[in-house]
């Protein structure tokens, strides 16, 4: 992780000194930054705390707030000014998993690789029963189960295709890949959501809502569904609402695709599939606010110290893992960057502000509300005082691969600046500057209101 930090840190350092390509870059300081990052890195230590001790960090959960307090203390220890958990507005209800167990008990015993969805209810003790297979393709299919599933354990879909993997999981960007990015001149890069695809996605979502409501109304106990992913990997997000006062969603459990398919194939042979489940979850209403984590290294130039260079990534994670690549890596990188600057006694002309975002996984909420509070309110079309003070925001949220360059979000004017600043790090593989957009993370909250928000190109590895 040492190498991937340096190019990004250099960008932050240079932007804090200068926003213009013709201004002088302090290459001596750049070399000291590089040496500190390569020889005295604290990334592994930070990652261990973020992934082993303070994970997961579901937005609004007690675990998120406990982890945030640890980061604030760490930033204070580094010497940053005014480190705090800054409320961005009302979040709603927290949620945490207290206990979970799932297994098939007949015709053979098999412990299930499975995980409950966030913001869904628990079960009253251990429940046992036979699974009911419901592969609903259209709303009319529900009629066949009317009055027949009270107290049932539901297999909500049929057998899922599990793709055969013919390539290695891990991958780095090749020279050809990077060249194609460089040649992209139209700012493209986002997924093409055609009207047909949007309509299909909307129809699937609406059917799923109707199915879940039907199951709850009919008194089913719990819903099991297959995970996307293979080799036992589970992707699990939310199955209920986090807003205060919302109706509690029924228990929903995601099962590894290979095991789920086994359950379905047995059920299709009219052989009873006996399951045993225990699920204890808890909704937390002790604090309804959401929190971003912020701290600063003040600028020293009398004319420029009020201008701001920001770096960060999202701090929240989903609840089924440690959040290592999404986004403990970005959190650790941002923390290490400011640690190095303070360790070396850097005196930036502009203020450097670190921000670790809340509720990115629920729709970039923490960063979007921060932009609303500090820079621009999109609803009111109201510009805030700091809007004209932001030089740039650099985001890190593309996993654990090393930095290979940067997306400019179609901003042609910054390309020569970024190309110049990356030259000293070409030997580490960071050289590509592309006009392409990249989406799906917190730089969009800035880019969407006309502020310069950027995300780095990284090797995808096995993300």
C-alpha positions as a Python dict, from the first residue, in 0.01 Angstrom:
ca = {
    (1, 'X'): (0, 0, 0),
    (2, 'X'): (298, 235, 29),
    (3, 'X'): (335, 304, -342),
    (4, 'X'): (-28, 381, -407),
    (5, 'X'): (-27, 660, -148),
    (6, 'X'): (252, 870, -288),
    (7, 'X'): (108, 1002, -614),
    (8, 'X'): (-214, 1107, -440),
    (9, 'X'): (-27, 1269, -154),
    (10, 'X'): (189, 1462, -400),
    (11, 'X'): (-125, 1594, -571),
    (12, 'X'): (-259, 1718, -239),
    (13, 'X'): (71, 1878, -144),
    (14, 'X'): (107, 2052, -479),
    (15, 'X'): (-248, 2177, -481),
    (16, 'X'): (-201, 2323, -135),
    (17, 'X'): (100, 2514, -268),
    (18, 'X'): (-30, 2611, -608),
    (19, 'X'): (-334, 2591, -828),
    (20, 'X'): (-143, 2706, -1136),
    (21, 'X'): (95, 2498, -1343),
    (22, 'X'): (352, 2776, -1377),
    (23, 'X'): (410, 2811, -1002),
    (24, 'X'): (720, 2641, -861),
    (25, 'X'): (691, 2293, -711),
    (26, 'X'): (902, 2214, -406),
    (27, 'X'): (1072, 1897, -530),
    (28, 'X'): (1287, 1871, -220),
    (29, 'X'): (976, 1846, -2),
    (30, 'X'): (826, 1606, -253),
    (31, 'X'): (1126, 1377, -208),
    (32, 'X'): (1093, 1392, 171),
    (33, 'X'): (725, 1298, 140),
    (34, 'X'): (820, 1006, -82),
    (35, 'X'): (1087, 887, 158),
    (36, 'X'): (855, 907, 463),
    (37, 'X'): (582, 720, 278),
    (38, 'X'): (813, 445, 157),
    (39, 'X'): (1023, 394, 470),
    (40, 'X'): (799, 481, 766),
    (41, 'X'): (451, 393, 644),
    (42, 'X'): (177, 349, 906),
    (43, 'X'): (-74, 214, 654),
    (44, 'X'): (-60, -147, 776),
    (45, 'X'): (-117, -37, 1136),
    (46, 'X'): (-406, 191, 1039),
    (47, 'X'): (-565, -81, 826),
    (48, 'X'): (-545, -330, 1110),
    (49, 'X'): (-729, -97, 1344),
    (50, 'X'): (-984, 1, 1080),
    (51, 'X'): (-1051, -357, 966),
    (52, 'X'): (-981, -570, 1274),
    (53, 'X'): (-1079, -352, 1568),
    (54, 'X'): (-1323, -89, 1437),
    (55, 'X'): (-1518, -275, 1169),
    (56, 'X'): (-1778, -299, 1032),
    (57, 'X'): (-1904, 61, 1035),
    (58, 'X'): (-2261, 60, 909),
    (59, 'X'): (-2394, 416, 877),
    (60, 'X'): (-2580, 527, 1190),
    (61, 'X'): (-2464, 231, 1397),
    (62, 'X'): (-2294, 245, 1739),
    (63, 'X'): (-1991, 83, 1572),
    (64, 'X'): (-1966, 375, 1327),
    (65, 'X'): (-1964, 629, 1608),
    (66, 'X'): (-1711, 434, 1816),
    (67, 'X'): (-1478, 407, 1517),
    (68, 'X'): (-1524, 777, 1442),
    (69, 'X'): (-1412, 871, 1792),
    (70, 'X'): (-1098, 663, 1746),
    (71, 'X'): (-1016, 843, 1419),
    (72, 'X'): (-1075, 1185, 1576),
    (73, 'X'): (-830, 1099, 1855),
    (74, 'X'): (-578, 973, 1600),
    (75, 'X'): (-598, 1294, 1397),
    (76, 'X'): (-557, 1492, 1718),
    (77, 'X'): (-250, 1281, 1798),
    (78, 'X'): (-108, 1367, 1454),
    (79, 'X'): (-145, 1736, 1536),
    (80, 'X'): (-429, 1834, 1306),
    (81, 'X'): (-651, 2120, 1414),
    (82, 'X'): (-1015, 2093, 1514),
    (83, 'X'): (-1063, 1720, 1450),
    (84, 'X'): (-1428, 1634, 1507),
    (85, 'X'): (-1729, 1428, 1414),
    (86, 'X'): (-1932, 1696, 1239),
    (87, 'X'): (-2310, 1642, 1222),
    (88, 'X'): (-2438, 1682, 869),
    (89, 'X'): (-2809, 1641, 949),
    (90, 'X'): (-3068, 1385, 1051),
    (91, 'X'): (-2991, 1026, 958),
    (92, 'X'): (-3252, 809, 1129),
    (93, 'X'): (-3214, 472, 1299),
    (94, 'X'): (-2901, 275, 1362),
    (95, 'X'): (-2895, -102, 1324),
    (96, 'X'): (-2665, -376, 1445),
    (97, 'X'): (-2649, -754, 1423),
    (98, 'X'): (-2625, -922, 1763),
    (99, 'X'): (-2634, -1293, 1673),
    (100, 'X'): (-2688, -1507, 1365),
    (101, 'X'): (-2684, -1876, 1274),
    (102, 'X'): (-2826, -2063, 974),
    (103, 'X'): (-2806, -2425, 860),
    (104, 'X'): (-2978, -2690, 654),
    (105, 'X'): (-3053, -2982, 887),
    (106, 'X'): (-3211, -3228, 638),
    (107, 'X'): (-3173, -3419, 417),
    (108, 'X'): (-2812, -3348, 518),
    (109, 'X'): (-2659, -3105, 765),
    (110, 'X'): (-2491, -2802, 605),
    (111, 'X'): (-2399, -2477, 784),
    (112, 'X'): (-2492, -2190, 553),
    (113, 'X'): (-2260, -1916, 438),
    (114, 'X'): (-2515, -1640, 483),
    (115, 'X'): (-2576, -1295, 627),
    (116, 'X'): (-2888, -1091, 719),
    (117, 'X'): (-2969, -770, 534),
    (118, 'X'): (-2927, -444, 724),
    (119, 'X'): (-3230, -270, 877),
    (120, 'X'): (-3437, -588, 881),
    (121, 'X'): (-3602, -747, 1183),
    (122, 'X'): (-3490, -1041, 1391),
    (123, 'X'): (-3648, -1378, 1479),
    (124, 'X'): (-3810, -1480, 1806),
    (125, 'X'): (-3566, -1747, 1919),
    (126, 'X'): (-3444, -2035, 1703),
    (127, 'X'): (-3690, -2135, 1432),
    (128, 'X'): (-3704, -2467, 1246),
    (129, 'X'): (-3905, -2557, 940),
    (130, 'X'): (-3912, -2669, 581),
    (131, 'X'): (-3831, -2428, 302),
    (132, 'X'): (-4097, -2317, 53),
    (133, 'X'): (-3967, -2243, -297),
    (134, 'X'): (-4124, -1938, -462),
    (135, 'X'): (-3976, -1839, -797),
    (136, 'X'): (-4196, -1538, -874),
    (137, 'X'): (-4163, -1405, -1230),
    (138, 'X'): (-4472, -1181, -1230),
    (139, 'X'): (-4721, -1049, -978),
    (140, 'X'): (-4988, -1300, -1081),
    (141, 'X'): (-4766, -1588, -961),
    (142, 'X'): (-4827, -1483, -600),
    (143, 'X'): (-5188, -1606, -606),
    (144, 'X'): (-5075, -1971, -591),
    (145, 'X'): (-4928, -1912, -243),
    (146, 'X'): (-5220, -1724, -92),
    (147, 'X'): (-5294, -1866, 255),
    (148, 'X'): (-5017, -2129, 231),
    (149, 'X'): (-4701, -1969, 370),
    (150, 'X'): (-4780, -1858, 726),
    (151, 'X'): (-4471, -1927, 939),
    (152, 'X'): (-4275, -2041, 633),
    (153, 'X'): (-3907, -2008, 546),
    (154, 'X'): (-3908, -1878, 189),
    (155, 'X'): (-3662, -1950, -91),
    (156, 'X'): (-3749, -1642, -294),
    (157, 'X'): (-3588, -1727, -627),
    (158, 'X'): (-3507, -2026, -844),
    (159, 'X'): (-3163, -2166, -921),
    (160, 'X'): (-2912, -1899, -1016),
    (161, 'X'): (-2644, -1921, -1280),
    (162, 'X'): (-2294, -1933, -1132),
    (163, 'X'): (-2045, -1818, -1392),
    (164, 'X'): (-1737, -2023, -1467),
    (165, 'X'): (-1428, -1817, -1390),
    (166, 'X'): (-1170, -1859, -1668),
    (167, 'X'): (-947, -1569, -1568),
    (168, 'X'): (-749, -1483, -1257),
    (169, 'X'): (-935, -1280, -996),
    (170, 'X'): (-655, -1026, -965),
    (171, 'X'): (-580, -782, -1247),
    (172, 'X'): (-373, -470, -1301),
    (173, 'X'): (-429, -206, -1566),
    (174, 'X'): (-214, -287, -1869),
    (175, 'X'): (-33, -27, -2080),
    (176, 'X'): (-304, -71, -2343),
    (177, 'X'): (-579, -16, -2085),
    (178, 'X'): (-418, 307, -1970),
    (179, 'X'): (-355, 424, -2326),
    (180, 'X'): (-724, 378, -2408),
    (181, 'X'): (-811, 592, -2106),
    (182, 'X'): (-571, 864, -2222),
    (183, 'X'): (-722, 867, -2572),
    (184, 'X'): (-1078, 904, -2443),
    (185, 'X'): (-1164, 1255, -2552),
    (186, 'X'): (-1533, 1273, -2483),
    (187, 'X'): (-1543, 1247, -2108),
    (188, 'X'): (-1718, 911, -2135),
    (189, 'X'): (-1686, 629, -1887),
    (190, 'X'): (-2021, 599, -1713),
    (191, 'X'): (-2252, 306, -1769),
    (192, 'X'): (-2502, 358, -2050),
    (193, 'X'): (-2841, 344, -1879),
    (194, 'X'): (-3073, 314, -2177),
    (195, 'X'): (-3447, 380, -2131),
    (196, 'X'): (-3508, 9, -2179),
    (197, 'X'): (-3257, -87, -1909),
    (198, 'X'): (-3398, 171, -1669),
    (199, 'X'): (-3751, 44, -1728),
    (200, 'X'): (-3638, -314, -1671),
    (201, 'X'): (-3462, -226, -1347),
    (202, 'X'): (-3764, -29, -1225),
    (203, 'X'): (-4000, -319, -1303),
    (204, 'X'): (-3779, -565, -1117),
    (205, 'X'): (-3763, -337, -817),
    (206, 'X'): (-4140, -286, -813),
    (207, 'X'): (-4203, -661, -834),
    (208, 'X'): (-3959, -724, -548),
    (209, 'X'): (-4142, -471, -329),
    (210, 'X'): (-4474, -641, -401),
    (211, 'X'): (-4334, -987, -328),
    (212, 'X'): (-4184, -876, 5),
    (213, 'X'): (-4512, -709, 108),
    (214, 'X'): (-4709, -1022, 14),
    (215, 'X'): (-4479, -1244, 220),
    (216, 'X'): (-4506, -1019, 524),
    (217, 'X'): (-4885, -991, 493),
    (218, 'X'): (-4915, -1369, 463),
    (219, 'X'): (-4710, -1420, 780),
    (220, 'X'): (-4394, -1583, 640),
    (221, 'X'): (-4111, -1592, 895),
    (222, 'X'): (-3804, -1516, 687),
    (223, 'X'): (-3690, -1468, 326),
    (224, 'X'): (-3377, -1637, 187),
    (225, 'X'): (-3228, -1514, -141),
    (226, 'X'): (-2911, -1591, -337),
    (227, 'X'): (-2611, -1362, -334),
    (228, 'X'): (-2439, -1236, -641),
    (229, 'X'): (-2077, -1340, -635),
    (230, 'X'): (-1913, -1680, -642),
    (231, 'X'): (-1688, -1904, -433),
    (232, 'X'): (-1889, -1835, -120),
    (233, 'X'): (-1855, -1458, -146),
    (234, 'X'): (-2164, -1274, -22),
    (235, 'X'): (-2275, -929, -132),
    (236, 'X'): (-2537, -805, 113),
    (237, 'X'): (-2675, -457, 165),
    (238, 'X'): (-3006, -328, 299),
    (239, 'X'): (-3350, -486, 314),
    (240, 'X'): (-3530, -222, 520),
    (241, 'X'): (-3563, 149, 592),
    (242, 'X'): (-3329, 344, 819),
    (243, 'X'): (-3563, 643, 847),
    (244, 'X'): (-3718, 697, 1188),
    (245, 'X'): (-4078, 580, 1212),
    (246, 'X'): (-4057, 350, 910),
    (247, 'X'): (-4220, 5, 925),
    (248, 'X'): (-3979, -268, 1033),
    (249, 'X'): (-3894, -499, 744),
    (250, 'X'): (-3928, -874, 788),
    (251, 'X'): (-3609, -1082, 831),
    (252, 'X'): (-3417, -1127, 506),
    (253, 'X'): (-3107, -1340, 466),
    (254, 'X'): (-2864, -1359, 173),
    (255, 'X'): (-2707, -1701, 109),
    (256, 'X'): (-2395, -1786, -92),
    (257, 'X'): (-2509, -1872, -446),
    (258, 'X'): (-2362, -2223, -453),
    (259, 'X'): (-2535, -2324, -131),
    (260, 'X'): (-2860, -2151, -223),
    (261, 'X'): (-2870, -2345, -551),
    (262, 'X'): (-2829, -2672, -360),
    (263, 'X'): (-3131, -2588, -146),
    (264, 'X'): (-3335, -2510, -458),
    (265, 'X'): (-3236, -2829, -643),
    (266, 'X'): (-3335, -3044, -346),
    (267, 'X'): (-3669, -2863, -311),
    (268, 'X'): (-3738, -2908, -683),
    (269, 'X'): (-3718, -3286, -629),
    (270, 'X'): (-4002, -3258, -376),
    (271, 'X'): (-3763, -3360, -97),
    (272, 'X'): (-3819, -3155, 222),
    (273, 'X'): (-3544, -2901, 290),
    (274, 'X'): (-3529, -2853, 667),
    (275, 'X'): (-3368, -2532, 792),
    (276, 'X'): (-3270, -2394, 1132),
    (277, 'X'): (-3224, -2021, 1186),
    (278, 'X'): (-3141, -1782, 1468),
    (279, 'X'): (-3128, -1409, 1410),
    (280, 'X'): (-3101, -1130, 1666),
    (281, 'X'): (-3079, -775, 1534),
    (282, 'X'): (-3129, -443, 1712),
    (283, 'X'): (-3248, -102, 1596),
    (284, 'X'): (-3071, 187, 1769),
    (285, 'X'): (-3255, 517, 1823),
    (286, 'X'): (-3003, 667, 2065),
    (287, 'X'): (-2863, 915, 1811),
    (288, 'X'): (-3054, 1016, 1498),
    (289, 'X'): (-2777, 1235, 1353),
    (290, 'X'): (-2526, 1147, 1083),
    (291, 'X'): (-2159, 1242, 1118),
    (292, 'X'): (-1868, 1315, 885),
    (293, 'X'): (-1515, 1323, 1029),
    (294, 'X'): (-1313, 1636, 949),
    (295, 'X'): (-984, 1798, 1052),
    (296, 'X'): (-741, 2053, 908),
    (297, 'X'): (-382, 2155, 854),
    (298, 'X'): (-415, 2537, 838),
    (299, 'X'): (-267, 2730, 549),
    (300, 'X'): (18, 2972, 619),
    (301, 'X'): (2, 3221, 329),
    (302, 'X'): (-172, 3541, 437),
    (303, 'X'): (-352, 3573, 103),
    (304, 'X'): (-425, 3207, 37),
    (305, 'X'): (-477, 3043, 376),
    (306, 'X'): (-856, 3067, 346),
    (307, 'X'): (-849, 2856, 30),
    (308, 'X'): (-903, 2483, 83),
    (309, 'X'): (-761, 2165, -64),
    (310, 'X'): (-959, 1859, 46),
    (311, 'X'): (-883, 1489, 51),
    (312, 'X'): (-1087, 1197, 174),
    (313, 'X'): (-1304, 896, 114),
    (314, 'X'): (-1603, 737, 278),
    (315, 'X'): (-1579, 597, 630),
    (316, 'X'): (-1896, 390, 643),
    (317, 'X'): (-1906, 26, 534),
    (318, 'X'): (-2164, -244, 492),
    (319, 'X'): (-2214, -476, 788),
    (320, 'X'): (-2104, -816, 659),
    (321, 'X'): (-1729, -757, 632),
    (322, 'X'): (-1440, -541, 743),
    (323, 'X'): (-1473, -286, 464),
    (324, 'X'): (-1107, -333, 372),
    (325, 'X'): (-1135, -228, 9),
    (326, 'X'): (-1455, -26, 48),
    (327, 'X'): (-1339, 195, 202),
    (328, 'X'): (-1098, 135, 489),
    (329, 'X'): (-823, 165, 229),
    (330, 'X'): (-934, 517, 137),
    (331, 'X'): (-967, 615, 503),
    (332, 'X'): (-619, 483, 584),
    (333, 'X'): (-465, 658, 282),
    (334, 'X'): (-617, 994, 375),
    (335, 'X'): (-507, 958, 738),
    (336, 'X'): (-156, 857, 633),
    (337, 'X'): (-133, 1152, 395),
    (338, 'X'): (-202, 1408, 666),
    (339, 'X'): (20, 1220, 913),
    (340, 'X'): (313, 1248, 673),
    (341, 'X'): (255, 1618, 617),
    (342, 'X'): (246, 1685, 991),
    (343, 'X'): (545, 1460, 1059),
    (344, 'X'): (753, 1652, 806),
    (345, 'X'): (638, 1988, 936),
    (346, 'X'): (492, 2093, 601),
    (347, 'X'): (359, 2450, 601),
    (348, 'X'): (110, 2458, 314),
    (349, 'X'): (6, 2791, 168),
    (350, 'X'): (-356, 2675, 147),
    (351, 'X'): (-550, 2491, 416),
    (352, 'X'): (-561, 2114, 378),
    (353, 'X'): (-881, 1954, 504),
    (354, 'X'): (-936, 1581, 547),
    (355, 'X'): (-1296, 1458, 533),
    (356, 'X'): (-1415, 1101, 591),
    (357, 'X'): (-1772, 1063, 475),
    (358, 'X'): (-2077, 907, 632),
    (359, 'X'): (-2347, 706, 447),
    (360, 'X'): (-2177, 687, 108),
    (361, 'X'): (-2317, 339, 65),
    (362, 'X'): (-2672, 470, 96),
    (363, 'X'): (-2627, 728, -180),
    (364, 'X'): (-2333, 964, -112),
    (365, 'X'): (-2541, 1117, 166),
    (366, 'X'): (-2265, 1240, 399),
    (367, 'X'): (-2061, 1415, 130),
    (368, 'X'): (-2371, 1549, -43),
    (369, 'X'): (-2496, 1706, 280),
    (370, 'X'): (-2149, 1842, 357),
    (371, 'X'): (-2144, 2013, 17),
    (372, 'X'): (-2493, 2146, 90),
    (373, 'X'): (-2384, 2284, 429),
    (374, 'X'): (-2047, 2427, 324),
    (375, 'X'): (-2052, 2500, -48),
    (376, 'X'): (-2380, 2494, -238),
    (377, 'X'): (-2742, 2413, -159),
    (378, 'X'): (-2883, 2261, -478),
    (379, 'X'): (-3244, 2284, -363),
    (380, 'X'): (-3226, 2653, -280),
    (381, 'X'): (-2971, 2733, -554),
    (382, 'X'): (-2776, 2903, -276),
    (383, 'X'): (-2398, 2946, -285),
    (384, 'X'): (-2221, 2925, 52),
    (385, 'X'): (-1913, 3136, 148),
    (386, 'X'): (-1666, 2847, 107),
    (387, 'X'): (-1775, 2770, -250),
    (388, 'X'): (-1517, 2999, -409),
    (389, 'X'): (-1251, 2891, -158),
    (390, 'X'): (-1227, 2525, -265),
    (391, 'X'): (-926, 2460, -487),
    (392, 'X'): (-997, 2087, -531),
    (393, 'X'): (-1126, 1772, -363),
    (394, 'X'): (-941, 1442, -413),
    (395, 'X'): (-1130, 1122, -337),
    (396, 'X'): (-999, 771, -279),
    (397, 'X'): (-1250, 486, -315),
    (398, 'X'): (-1139, 240, -584),
    (399, 'X'): (-1007, -41, -367),
    (400, 'X'): (-656, -143, -276),
    (401, 'X'): (-479, -114, -611),
    (402, 'X'): (-200, 135, -659),
    (403, 'X'): (-268, 471, -820),
    (404, 'X'): (-210, 474, -1198),
    (405, 'X'): (-332, 828, -1268),
    (406, 'X'): (-640, 1044, -1233),
    (407, 'X'): (-979, 1107, -1394),
    (408, 'X'): (-1037, 1474, -1479),
    (409, 'X'): (-1417, 1445, -1512),
    (410, 'X'): (-1401, 1605, -1855),
    (411, 'X'): (-1202, 1903, -1721),
    (412, 'X'): (-962, 1976, -2006),
    (413, 'X'): (-792, 2270, -1832),
    (414, 'X'): (-642, 2062, -1549),
    (415, 'X'): (-488, 1796, -1775),
    (416, 'X'): (-147, 1964, -1828),
    (417, 'X'): (-126, 2045, -1456),
    (418, 'X'): (-189, 1685, -1354),
    (419, 'X'): (50, 1553, -1622),
    (420, 'X'): (329, 1774, -1488),
    (421, 'X'): (267, 1680, -1126),
    (422, 'X'): (259, 1307, -1200),
    (423, 'X'): (595, 1300, -1381),
    (424, 'X'): (804, 1242, -1067),
    (425, 'X'): (586, 936, -993),
    (426, 'X'): (588, 778, -1337),
    (427, 'X'): (838, 521, -1207),
    (428, 'X'): (570, 400, -963),
    (429, 'X'): (322, 348, -1245),
    (430, 'X'): (124, 671, -1196),
    (431, 'X'): (120, 851, -1530),
    (432, 'X'): (-226, 846, -1686),
    (433, 'X'): (-445, 1155, -1706),
    (434, 'X'): (-779, 1098, -1874),
    (435, 'X'): (-1074, 1319, -1963),
    (436, 'X'): (-1305, 1034, -1868),
    (437, 'X'): (-1560, 1059, -1593),
    (438, 'X'): (-1580, 803, -1318),
    (439, 'X'): (-1876, 777, -1086),
    (440, 'X'): (-2027, 601, -791),
    (441, 'X'): (-1846, 777, -510),
    (442, 'X'): (-1809, 1101, -317),
    (443, 'X'): (-1625, 1322, -566),
    (444, 'X'): (-1957, 1337, -752),
    (445, 'X'): (-2108, 1541, -469),
    (446, 'X'): (-1855, 1812, -556),
    (447, 'X'): (-1848, 1766, -931),
    (448, 'X'): (-2228, 1784, -941),
    (449, 'X'): (-2231, 2147, -820),
    (450, 'X'): (-1945, 2267, -1037),
    (451, 'X'): (-1665, 2214, -786),
    (452, 'X'): (-1340, 2041, -890),
    (453, 'X'): (-1378, 1691, -746),
    (454, 'X'): (-1149, 1413, -866),
    (455, 'X'): (-1102, 1039, -823),
    (456, 'X'): (-784, 843, -892),
    (457, 'X'): (-734, 568, -1149),
    (458, 'X'): (-631, 252, -963),
    (459, 'X'): (-550, -106, -1047),
    (460, 'X'): (-872, -303, -998),
    (461, 'X'): (-696, -606, -842),
    (462, 'X'): (-970, -843, -721),
    (463, 'X'): (-1209, -566, -610),
}
